[in-house]
Amino acid sequence: MNDFLSLLPFQKGDKVKDKDGNIFIIERLKDAISLGKNEIKVHFLIRKIKKNGEPYQYANQAWGIDYFSL
């Protein structure tokens, strides 16, 4: 599984942005599930970044790729 996760477009430490413009940092990729021929759901922990650039104290879980690379 770790080999597969290393091929994903998002990796630990990457900054991503959601559709609302919030910025997050990826803490850890947890799992990936193939839903079909061309669809993969990814489970990862993200930590929201405050406007001053500091990360929030707690990480959140997220499913899917509704995030865009920065």
C-alpha positions, 0 to 999 in steps of 0.5 A, spaced: 500 500 500 505 504 501 508 504 494 501 505 491 500 511 496 507 514 494 504 515 486 499 519 488 499 527 486 499 529 494 504 527 499 505 528 506 507 536 507 504 538 501 500 544 501 493 544 498 487 549 497 479 547 497 474 549 493 472 555 498 480 557 498 482 555 505 489 552 505 491 546 508 497 542 509 497 534 508 499 531 515 499 523 513 496 519 507 492 513 510 489 509 505 486 509 498 480 505 495 479 504 488 472 505 486 472 503 479 476 503 473 478 511 473 476 513 480 480 512 487 478 515 493 484 517 498 483 518 505 488 523 509 489 527 515 490 535 513 491 541 518 488 547 516 493 553 515 491 560 519 491 566 515 498 568 519 501 562 516 501 558 522 497 551 522 492 549 527 493 545 533 489 539 530 488 535 524 482 533 520 480 527 516 478 528 509 476 523 504 477 524 496 480 529 492 476 535 493 483 539 494 487 542 489 495 543 489 498 549 490 
